[in-house]
C-alpha cells in the first residue's frame, strides 16, 4: 500500500442506517483484558429494518438477518430490551425496542457487542432487522522464551486472510503507558520498525496504518506484556484489493469515490478531493480497500486526461480489476 492516500470522509460515522436505526455502545474486548479502540478506521455496521406479514403460526414478531464480512466472529446472539428490562421475543408487543447483539470473536478470544436502537414492532407485522458487520480481526500469539527479561513484540498486517501487507511502513506500532497517550515509550531494543523488545508492563499500543496525515489508528489498550514472552500481533483487515487491470500504460493512478459520484459530476471527468476516498499511485496500481461499491477515476498521463469506471464492487478477500 505504498503511496496510498486514504481520506475518511465516508468514515465520519461508524454506522450506516437506512431506516432510522442507530447503533450505540460499540465495544470490542479480548479475553486477555485488551480493549480495542479505533480512529478513522474502515470498520462499519450497516443496519436496515423492514416489515412483512406475520404468519399466525409464527410466535416471534421479529427476526434478524446477519451478514459478517470476512473472518471476524464464531457465533452470535441477541436480546431485546424495553428500557432496562429484557423482553422475551415471543412476548414482544407492538412498540419500540433496543436490540443488544453479542458476538464471539474468531481470532484472539473475546467479544464484540453493540446495541441497535429504535427497533420497531408493529401489530400484525413481522419485523426483520438486517445487519452487515465489517471489522478487523486480531490474532495474538504468545511464546515464552528468553528475552533477557524484556518482552518481545512483532506486528504483522494481512490485507485479508492469507494475503500479507508487506509495506514496512504499514502497521507500525507505538507504545504508551496505560491511560497516558501524550508521550510514547521508547522500546529498549528496536529490531525493525515493526519488531523489538520493551520492558514488561501494561501498555496502550497504537498500530498506525497508512501514511502521515491520512491514517487509520488501532489502539490495543491495557496490553499486559510479560517478561521473557514474545508477542506476535497480526491484524487481518478483512479488506478487498482493487487494481488496474487494463493495458493503457499511461494510467498513472486510480482514484476511488463513492458509487454515484461520476453521475453527479458535470463537465469533463476530474478529481474531487471533497469526495475522494482512496488514491492509489504505486507502481503496480494495486491497493487494499474496505468492501463496498465504488466509482473509479483513471488518471491518465499524470492528469492530462481522466476517465470514469462506474460501480466497481470490492468484496472482502477478493481482487477487483479495473479496465
Sine and cosine of phi, psi and omega as CSV:
sin_phi,cos_phi,sin_psi,cos_psi,sin_omega,cos_omega
0.00,0.00,0.54,0.84,0.03,-1.00
-0.87,0.49,0.64,-0.77,0.04,-1.00
0.84,0.53,0.52,0.86,0.04,-1.00
-1.00,-0.03,0.87,-0.50,0.01,-1.00
-0.97,-0.23,0.86,-0.51,-0.05,-1.00
-0.89,-0.46,0.86,-0.51,0.10,-0.99
-0.95,-0.31,0.79,-0.62,-0.19,-0.98
-0.97,-0.23,0.63,0.78,0.06,-1.00
-0.86,0.51,-0.55,0.84,-0.03,-1.00
-0.99,0.17,-0.04,1.00,-0.01,-1.00
-0.94,-0.34,0.40,0.92,0.02,-1.00
-0.89,0.45,-0.36,0.93,0.09,-1.00
-0.66,-0.75,0.57,-0.82,0.01,-1.00
-0.95,0.31,-0.41,0.91,-0.20,-0.98
-0.96,-0.29,0.69,-0.72,0.20,-0.98
-0.90,-0.44,0.92,-0.39,-0.03,-1.00
-0.91,-0.41,0.72,-0.69,-0.06,-1.00
-1.00,-0.08,-0.43,0.90,-0.12,-0.99
-0.74,-0.67,0.50,0.86,0.11,-0.99
1.00,-0.10,-0.09,1.00,0.06,-1.00
-0.96,0.27,0.58,-0.82,0.06,-1.00
-0.83,-0.56,0.42,-0.91,0.01,-1.00
-0.92,-0.39,0.71,-0.70,0.00,-1.00
-0.70,-0.71,0.20,-0.98,0.09,-1.00
0.83,0.55,0.65,0.76,0.02,-1.00
-0.96,0.29,0.88,-0.48,-0.03,-1.00
-0.68,-0.73,0.52,-0.85,0.06,-1.00
-0.67,-0.74,0.89,-0.47,-0.05,-1.00
-0.74,-0.67,0.67,-0.74,0.08,-1.00
-1.00,-0.08,0.45,-0.89,-0.07,-1.00
-0.92,0.40,-0.32,0.95,0.03,-1.00
-1.00,0.10,0.13,0.99,0.07,-1.00
0.98,-0.18,-0.15,0.99,0.00,-1.00
-0.96,0.28,0.71,-0.71,0.09,-1.00
-0.95,-0.31,0.80,-0.60,-0.02,-1.00
-1.00,-0.08,0.80,-0.60,0.11,-0.99
-0.75,-0.66,0.50,-0.86,-0.07,-1.00
-0.76,-0.64,0.46,-0.89,0.07,-1.00
-0.79,-0.61,0.86,-0.51,0.07,-1.00
0.83,0.56,0.60,0.80,-0.04,-1.00
-1.00,-0.06,0.16,-0.99,-0.09,-1.00
-0.98,0.22,-0.27,0.96,-0.14,-0.99
-0.86,0.51,0.67,-0.75,-0.05,-1.00
-0.53,-0.85,0.36,-0.93,0.17,-0.98
-0.79,-0.61,0.81,-0.59,0.09,-1.00
-0.97,-0.24,0.77,-0.64,-0.05,-1.00
-0.76,-0.65,0.70,-0.71,0.14,-0.99
-0.61,-0.79,0.38,-0.92,-0.02,-1.00
-0.78,-0.63,0.71,-0.71,0.03,-1.00
-0.66,-0.75,0.27,-0.96,-0.07,-1.00
-0.76,-0.65,0.59,-0.81,0.07,-1.00
-0.63,-0.78,0.04,-1.00,0.02,-1.00
-0.94,0.33,0.65,-0.76,0.03,-1.00
-1.00,-0.01,0.88,-0.48,0.06,-1.00
-0.92,0.40,0.76,-0.65,-0.02,-1.00
-0.82,0.57,-0.46,0.89,0.00,-1.00
-0.99,0.13,-0.18,0.98,-0.03,-1.00
-1.00,0.06,0.90,-0.44,-0.04,-1.00
-0.99,0.10,-0.22,0.97,-0.04,-1.00
-0.97,-0.25,0.88,-0.47,-0.02,-1.00
-0.99,0.13,0.08,1.00,-0.06,-1.00
-0.58,-0.81,0.60,-0.80,0.09,-1.00
-0.67,-0.74,0.37,-0.93,0.02,-1.00
-0.84,-0.55,0.67,-0.74,0.03,-1.00
-0.90,-0.43,0.96,-0.29,-0.09,-1.00
-0.98,-0.22,0.67,-0.75,0.13,-0.99
-0.73,-0.69,0.87,-0.49,-0.01,-1.00
-0.95,-0.30,0.83,-0.56,-0.04,-1.00
-1.00,0.01,0.84,-0.54,0.06,-1.00
0.99,0.17,-0.31,-0.95,0.00,-1.00
-1.00,-0.07,0.94,-0.34,-0.10,-1.00
-0.55,-0.83,-0.77,0.63,-0.12,-0.99
-0.81,-0.58,0.37,-0.93,0.04,-1.00
-0.93,-0.36,-0.37,0.93,0.03,-1.00
-0.30,-0.95,0.23,-0.97,-0.01,-1.00
-0.52,-0.85,0.35,-0.94,0.09,-1.00
-0.44,-0.90,0.33,-0.95,0.06,-1.00
-0.55,-0.84,0.41,-0.91,0.07,-1.00
-0.72,-0.69,0.43,-0.90,-0.03,-1.00
-0.94,-0.33,0.70,-0.72,-0.03,-1.00
-0.77,-0.64,0.60,-0.80,0.20,-0.98
-0.90,-0.43,0.97,-0.26,-0.16,-0.99
0.91,0.41,-0.78,-0.63,0.01,-1.00
-1.00,-0.08,0.06,1.00,-0.09,-1.00
-0.97,-0.23,0.78,-0.62,0.07,-1.00
-0.95,0.30,0.65,-0.76,0.00,-1.00
-0.87,-0.50,0.80,-0.59,0.08,-1.00
-0.91,0.41,0.63,-0.78,-0.10,-0.99
-0.83,0.55,-0.66,0.75,-0.03,-1.00
-0.93,0.38,-0.37,0.93,-0.06,-1.00
-0.99,-0.12,0.04,1.00,-0.08,-1.00
-0.94,0.35,0.84,-0.55,0.03,-1.00
-1.00,-0.08,0.24,-0.97,0.08,-1.00
-0.81,0.58,0.72,-0.69,-0.04,-1.00
0.33,-0.95,-0.19,-0.98,-0.02,-1.00
-0.91,-0.41,0.72,-0.69,-0.13,-0.99
-0.73,-0.68,0.19,-0.98,0.17,-0.98
-0.92,-0.38,0.76,-0.65,0.05,-1.00
-0.97,-0.24,0.82,-0.57,0.01,-1.00
-0.97,-0.25,0.87,-0.49,-0.02,-1.00
-0.95,-0.30,0.61,-0.79,0.00,-1.00
-0.70,-0.71,0.75,-0.66,-0.02,-1.00
-0.83,-0.56,0.66,-0.76,0.20,-0.98
-1.00,0.03,0.73,-0.68,-0.05,-1.00
-0.98,0.19,0.53,-0.85,-0.02,-1.00
-1.00,-0.08,-0.21,0.98,0.03,-1.00
-1.00,0.02,-0.87,-0.50,0.15,-0.99
-0.90,0.44,0.76,-0.65,-0.06,-1.00
-0.80,0.60,0.70,-0.72,-0.01,-1.00
0.09,-1.00,-0.19,-0.98,-0.03,-1.00
-0.71,-0.71,0.52,-0.86,0.15,-0.99
-0.83,-0.56,0.73,-0.69,-0.08,-1.00
-0.57,-0.82,0.48,-0.88,0.14,-0.99
-0.32,-0.95,0.26,-0.96,0.02,-1.00
-0.94,-0.34,0.58,-0.82,0.16,-0.99
-0.93,-0.36,0.87,-0.49,-0.03,-1.00
-1.00,-0.04,0.30,-0.95,0.12,-0.99
0.89,0.46,0.64,0.77,0.13,-0.99
-0.99,0.17,0.83,-0.56,-0.13,-0.99
-0.95,-0.32,0.74,-0.67,0.15,-0.99
-0.91,-0.42,0.80,-0.60,-0.02,-1.00
-0.94,-0.33,0.49,-0.87,0.03,-1.00
-0.88,0.47,0.77,-0.64,0.06,-1.00
0.97,0.25,0.12,0.99,-0.03,-1.00
-0.88,-0.48,0.41,-0.91,0.12,-0.99
-0.96,-0.27,0.86,-0.51,0.02,-1.00
-1.00,-0.02,0.74,-0.67,0.11,-0.99
-0.87,-0.49,0.85,-0.53,0.08,-1.00
-0.98,-0.17,0.88,-0.47,0.03,-1.00
-0.98,-0.22,0.80,-0.61,-0.07,-1.00
-0.78,-0.63,0.79,-0.61,0.16,-0.99
-0.90,-0.44,0.81,-0.58,-0.09,-1.00
-0.90,-0.45,0.78,-0.63,0.07,-1.00
-0.75,-0.66,0.81,-0.58,0.02,-1.00
-0.39,-0.92,0.10,-1.00,0.01,-1.00
-1.00,0.06,0.47,-0.89,0.07,-1.00
-0.97,-0.26,0.63,-0.78,-0.04,-1.00
-0.86,-0.51,0.76,-0.65,0.05,-1.00
-0.80,-0.60,0.78,-0.62,-0.01,-1.00
-0.81,-0.59,0.89,-0.46,0.02,-1.00
-0.98,-0.22,0.81,-0.59,0.01,-1.00
-0.94,-0.35,0.77,-0.64,-0.01,-1.00
-0.74,-0.68,0.86,-0.51,0.05,-1.00
-0.98,0.22,0.65,-0.76,0.01,-1.00
0.13,-0.99,0.32,-0.95,-0.08,-1.00
-0.87,0.49,0.85,-0.52,0.08,-1.00
-0.80,-0.60,0.35,0.94,-0.03,-1.00
0.90,0.43,0.51,0.86,-0.02,-1.00
0.99,0.12,-0.06,1.00,0.01,-1.00
-0.99,-0.11,0.01,-1.00,0.09,-1.00
-0.94,-0.35,0.78,-0.63,0.04,-1.00
-1.00,0.00,0.48,-0.88,0.03,-1.00
-0.56,-0.83,0.52,-0.86,0.11,-0.99
-0.49,-0.87,0.71,-0.70,0.01,-1.00
-0.93,-0.38,0.65,-0.76,0.05,-1.00
-0.74,-0.67,0.52,-0.85,0.04,-1.00
-0.82,-0.57,0.77,-0.64,0.15,-0.99
-0.94,-0.33,0.75,-0.66,0.11,-0.99
-0.88,0.48,-0.72,0.69,0.22,-0.98
-0.45,-0.89,0.08,-1.00,-0.15,-0.99
-0.80,0.61,0.85,-0.52,0.05,-1.00
1.00,0.04,-0.10,0.99,-0.02,-1.00
-0.88,-0.48,0.94,-0.35,-0.14,-0.99
-1.00,0.07,0.65,-0.76,0.19,-0.98
-1.00,0.01,0.91,-0.40,-0.15,-0.99
-0.98,-0.19,0.10,0.99,0.07,-1.00
-0.92,0.40,0.87,-0.49,-0.05,-1.00
-0.91,0.42,-0.26,0.97,0.01,-1.00
-0.99,-0.13,0.04,1.00,-0.05,-1.00
-0.95,-0.32,0.95,-0.32,-0.04,-1.00
0.98,-0.18,0.63,0.78,-0.02,-1.00
-1.00,0.06,0.75,-0.66,-0.02,-1.00
-1.00,-0.02,0.41,-0.91,0.23,-0.97
-0.63,-0.77,0.51,-0.86,-0.12,-0.99
-0.90,-0.44,0.63,-0.78,0.05,-1.00
-0.72,-0.69,0.52,-0.85,0.11,-0.99
-0.89,0.46,0.56,-0.83,-0.09,-1.00
-0.78,0.63,0.85,-0.53,0.05,-1.00
0.99,0.17,0.01,1.00,-0.03,-1.00
-0.82,-0.58,0.97,-0.24,-0.11,-0.99
-0.96,-0.28,0.32,0.95,-0.04,-1.00
-0.99,0.17,-0.72,0.69,-0.11,-0.99
-0.79,-0.62,0.84,-0.55,0.02,-1.00
-0.94,0.34,0.44,-0.90,0.06,-1.00
-1.00,-0.02,0.76,-0.65,0.01,-1.00
-0.98,0.17,0.83,-0.56,0.05,-1.00
-0.86,0.51,0.48,-0.88,0.00,-1.00
-0.94,0.34,-0.52,0.86,0.02,-1.00
-0.54,-0.84,0.87,-0.49,0.05,-1.00
-0.99,-0.17,0.90,-0.43,0.05,-1.00
-1.00,0.10,-0.66,0.75,0.13,-0.99
-0.51,-0.86,-0.07,-1.00,0.02,-1.00
-0.97,0.23,-0.02,1.00,0.06,-1.00
-0.86,-0.51,0.04,1.00,-0.04,-1.00
-0.51,-0.86,0.40,-0.92,0.01,-1.00
0.20,-0.98,-0.38,-0.93,0.02,-1.00
-0.70,-0.72,0.54,-0.84,-0.06,-1.00
-0.57,-0.82,0.38,-0.93,0.02,-1.00
-0.89,0.46,0.61,-0.80,0.06,-1.00
-0.86,0.50,0.51,-0.86,0.02,-1.00
0.35,-0.94,-0.06,-1.00,0.04,-1.00
-0.97,-0.22,0.86,-0.51,-0.10,-0.99
-0.84,-0.55,0.36,-0.93,0.31,-0.95
-0.97,-0.23,0.92,-0.38,-0.06,-1.00
-0.98,-0.19,0.78,-0.62,0.03,-1.00
-0.97,-0.24,0.73,-0.68,0.09,-1.00
-0.93,-0.36,0.87,-0.50,-0.05,-1.00
-0.98,-0.18,0.80,-0.60,0.00,-1.00
-0.88,-0.48,0.79,-0.61,0.05,-1.00
0.95,-0.31,-0.22,-0.97,-0.06,-1.00
-0.97,-0.24,0.33,-0.94,-0.08,-1.00
-0.84,0.54,0.73,-0.68,0.03,-1.00
1.00,-0.04,-0.31,0.95,-0.01,-1.00
-0.63,-0.77,0.91,0.42,-0.19,-0.98
-0.89,-0.45,0.44,-0.90,0.30,-0.95
-0.99,-0.12,0.54,-0.84,0.04,-1.00
-0.68,-0.73,0.79,-0.61,0.05,-1.00
-0.94,-0.34,0.75,-0.66,0.05,-1.00
-0.95,-0.31,0.80,-0.60,0.19,-0.98
-0.96,-0.26,1.00,-0.02,-0.08,-1.00
-1.00,0.08,0.52,-0.85,0.00,-1.00
0.89,0.46,0.70,0.72,0.03,-1.00
-1.00,0.06,0.97,-0.25,-0.01,-1.00
-1.00,0.05,0.88,-0.47,-0.04,-1.00
-0.94,-0.35,0.84,-0.55,-0.12,-0.99
-1.00,-0.08,0.43,-0.90,0.03,-1.00
-0.92,0.40,0.59,-0.81,0.04,-1.00
0.84,0.54,0.58,0.81,0.13,-0.99
-0.77,-0.64,0.71,-0.70,0.07,-1.00
-0.97,-0.25,0.60,-0.80,-0.06,-1.00
-0.85,-0.53,0.84,-0.54,0.12,-0.99
-0.96,-0.29,0.92,-0.39,-0.04,-1.00
-0.97,-0.25,0.89,-0.45,0.01,-1.00
-0.92,-0.39,0.81,-0.58,0.06,-1.00
-0.96,-0.29,0.89,-0.46,0.06,-1.00
-1.00,-0.08,0.92,-0.39,-0.09,-1.00
-0.96,0.28,-0.21,0.98,-0.05,-1.00
0.78,0.62,0.58,0.82,-0.07,-1.00
-1.00,0.00,0.07,-1.00,0.22,-0.97
-0.93,-0.37,0.06,-1.00,0.02,-1.00
-0.82,-0.57,0.71,-0.70,0.10,-0.99
-0.88,-0.48,0.67,-0.74,-0.08,-1.00
-0.55,-0.83,0.48,-0.88,0.09,-1.00
-0.98,0.19,0.85,-0.52,-0.07,-1.00
-0.90,-0.44,0.25,0.97,0.01,-1.00
-1.00,0.08,-0.11,-0.99,-0.08,-1.00
-0.92,-0.38,-0.01,1.00,-0.02,-1.00
-0.98,0.20,0.95,-0.31,-0.04,-1.00
-0.95,0.31,-0.15,0.99,0.02,-1.00
-1.00,0.07,-0.08,1.00,0.08,-1.00
-0.96,0.29,0.88,-0.47,-0.12,-0.99
-0.95,-0.31,-0.24,0.97,0.01,-1.00
-0.29,-0.96,0.37,-0.93,0.14,-0.99
-0.81,-0.59,0.69,-0.72,-0.04,-1.00
-0.90,-0.44,0.76,-0.65,0.00,-1.00
-0.97,-0.23,0.68,-0.73,0.00,-1.00
-0.72,-0.69,0.34,-0.94,0.11,-0.99
-0.86,0.51,0.60,-0.80,0.04,-1.00
-0.82,0.57,0.68,-0.74,-0.03,-1.00
0.98,-0.18,-0.22,0.98,-0.02,-1.00
-0.90,0.44,-0.66,0.75,-0.05,-1.00
-0.87,0.50,-0.65,0.76,-0.04,-1.00
-0.95,0.32,-0.37,0.93,-0.01,-1.00
-1.00,0.07,-0.27,0.96,-0.06,-1.00
-1.00,0.06,0.74,-0.67,0.05,-1.00
-0.98,-0.20,0.38,-0.92,0.00,-1.00
0.98,0.19,-0.31,-0.95,-0.02,-1.00
-0.94,0.33,0.57,-0.82,0.05,-1.00
-0.83,0.56,0.67,-0.74,-0.02,-1.00
-0.35,-0.94,0.44,-0.90,0.05,-1.00
-0.91,0.43,0.50,-0.87,0.07,-1.00
-0.70,-0.71,0.97,-0.23,-0.08,-1.00
-0.89,0.45,-0.38,0.93,-0.01,-1.00
-0.93,0.37,-0.43,0.90,-0.08,-1.00
-0.86,-0.51,-0.09,1.00,-0.03,-1.00
-0.92,0.39,0.76,-0.64,-0.01,-1.00
-0.99,-0.12,-0.71,0.71,-0.06,-1.00
-0.59,-0.81,0.67,-0.74,0.18,-0.98
-0.86,-0.50,0.81,-0.58,-0.01,-1.00
-0.88,-0.47,0.91,-0.41,-0.02,-1.00
-0.73,-0.69,0.52,0.85,0.08,-1.00
-0.99,0.17,0.05,-1.00,-0.11,-0.99
-0.90,0.43,-0.54,0.84,-0.04,-1.00
-1.00,-0.02,-0.12,0.99,-0.07,-1.00
0.76,0.65,0.77,0.64,-0.02,-1.00
-0.73,-0.68,0.71,-0.70,0.04,-1.00
-0.47,-0.88,0.39,-0.92,0.12,-0.99
-1.00,0.08,0.48,-0.88,0.03,-1.00
-0.37,-0.93,0.34,-0.94,0.01,-1.00
-0.93,0.36,0.41,-0.91,0.05,-1.00
-0.88,0.47,0.56,-0.83,0.00,-1.00
0.33,-0.95,-0.06,-1.00,0.03,-1.00
-0.92,-0.40,0.76,-0.65,-0.13,-0.99
-0.77,-0.63,0.47,-0.88,0.34,-0.94
-0.99,-0.12,0.74,-0.67,-0.08,-1.00
-0.91,-0.42,0.78,-0.63,0.03,-1.00
-0.98,-0.22,0.86,-0.51,0.05,-1.00
-1.00,0.06,0.79,-0.61,0.04,-1.00
-0.99,-0.11,0.93,-0.38,-0.10,-1.00
-0.94,-0.33,0.76,-0.65,0.00,-1.00
0.81,0.59,0.75,0.66,0.08,-1.00
0.80,0.60,0.70,0.71,0.11,-0.99
1.00,-0.09,0.05,1.00,0.07,-1.00
-0.92,0.40,-0.53,0.85,-0.02,-1.00
-0.51,-0.86,0.51,-0.86,0.05,-1.00
-0.75,-0.66,0.54,-0.84,0.05,-1.00
-0.66,-0.75,0.65,-0.76,0.02,-1.00
-1.00,0.01,0.58,-0.82,0.25,-0.97
-0.80,-0.60,0.86,-0.50,-0.20,-0.98
-0.99,-0.16,0.50,-0.86,0.20,-0.98
0.83,0.56,0.76,0.65,0.11,-0.99
-0.99,0.12,0.83,-0.56,-0.05,-1.00
-0.99,-0.11,0.82,-0.58,0.06,-1.00
-0.94,-0.33,0.80,-0.59,0.00,-1.00
-0.91,-0.42,0.51,-0.86,0.07,-1.00
-0.83,0.55,0.75,-0.67,0.08,-1.00
0.97,0.24,0.26,0.97,-0.02,-1.00
-0.71,-0.70,0.39,-0.92,0.00,-1.00
-0.97,-0.24,0.76,-0.65,0.04,-1.00
-0.92,-0.38,0.82,-0.57,-0.01,-1.00
-0.99,-0.15,0.68,-0.73,0.04,-1.00
-0.96,-0.27,0.80,-0.60,0.01,-1.00
-0.88,-0.48,0.00,0.00,0.00,0.00
